[in-house]
Amino acid sequence: MSKFWSPAVKNLVPYVPGEQPKMANLVKLNTNENPYGPSPKVIEAIQAELNDSLRLYPDPEGESLRQTIAGYHNIKPEQVFLGNGSDEVLAHIFYALFQHGQPILFPDVTYSFYPVYCGLYNIEGKTVPLTDSFEINPEDYRQPNGGIIFPNPNAPTGCYLGLEHVETILQTNPERVVVVDEAYIDFGGETAITLVDKYPNLLVCQTLSKARSLAGLRVGFAIGNPDLIEALNRVKNSFNSYPLDRLALAGAKAAYEDHDWFRKSCEGVISERERMTRSLEGLNFEVLPSKANFVFARHKEKSGESLSRGLREQGIIVRHFNKPRISEFLRITIGTPEQNDALISGLQSCA
Ligand SMILES: *Cc1c(COP(=O)(O)O)cnc(C)c1O
């Protein structure tokens, strides 16, 4: 605290990212990074951009990348908004579309950045409890609100909500924007992007950090009706006209052009997720059904806290949230087969 701080800063409660320890040889399964790495074509594309053109500003609209993403999803480039990671896109969404003097709704167990953005922009948030089986019930979103946001699949639970239920939420809230945060959609879910032409109140957010293994490049985007995209552009161009640098624009485009790498990497994660689920069940864990690149699991006897500590002593890092309803769970990122074996044997020695 300092007398130089703006009043707003004194009350800010920032997001706490999963740790990025500096130690070597850790089995790092705590931040949902993709173990298979980016396509070699991404590295080539970035290397090809490493030249004198770096003295020039990048394209502020990211036209070429927006065309690639629009082509991939069969929509128009003016329906795509780019940002420096989807976290930045989400921040602009909160500012541009959620300030209607009524509380915005999100699940009680969800991505912990949502309440942080509420605090930053002074937006009231109202949590809607997940069901006892940690699922979203669309009927619970039939209430007055200033907007709705949820991840699908949800984080940190991994639970997926079928598109027919997403449609129910859209139909019961035609006067409000419904944001579907699809950070993990490529690991087995069906994207709501196919619904954006049908629902002018739908905005879908995606990232290249998870399925495309580019967390370090910082690229995310939103797709929706051009009117919603225009609102986001107004905020972006009042904040930072160049959120994506030349390397990120080139690398992201190449990532979308390498379908084979993408498909194999998602398939690898999915098959390891199924194997991990069976192994955990064999060790007396309850595992929530996951369509993400992580599983959320609780041991039937041992506490989440002690297991997380026991793993850490063996150099294995998972995420443990000391929060209501989920303090007994571990969120375990799906790693390489070797990392997953290490996790299972690590649990055998402490569970
Ligand atoms: C990882 C994640 C993001 C953020 O992704 P970035 O593009 O890396 O900022 C957004 N939403 C959810 C639910 C996530 O898990």
The ligand as a Gaussian input file, in Angstrom:
#p B3LYP/6-31G(d) Opt

LIG

0 1
 C       -6.484000     -21.093000     -19.736000
 C       -7.812000     -20.430000     -19.702000
 C       -8.022000     -19.170000     -20.271000
 C       -6.890000     -18.265000     -20.654000
 O       -6.198000     -18.584000     -21.711000
 P       -5.090000     -17.599000     -22.295000
 O       -5.462000     -17.511000     -23.724000
 O       -3.805000     -18.313000     -22.056000
 O       -5.158000     -16.275000     -21.604000
 C       -9.293000     -18.659000     -20.323000
 N      -10.333000     -19.330000     -19.789000
 C      -10.168000     -20.505000     -19.203000
 C      -11.348000     -21.200000     -18.627000
 C       -8.907000     -21.087000     -19.126000
 O       -8.736000     -22.235000     -18.481000

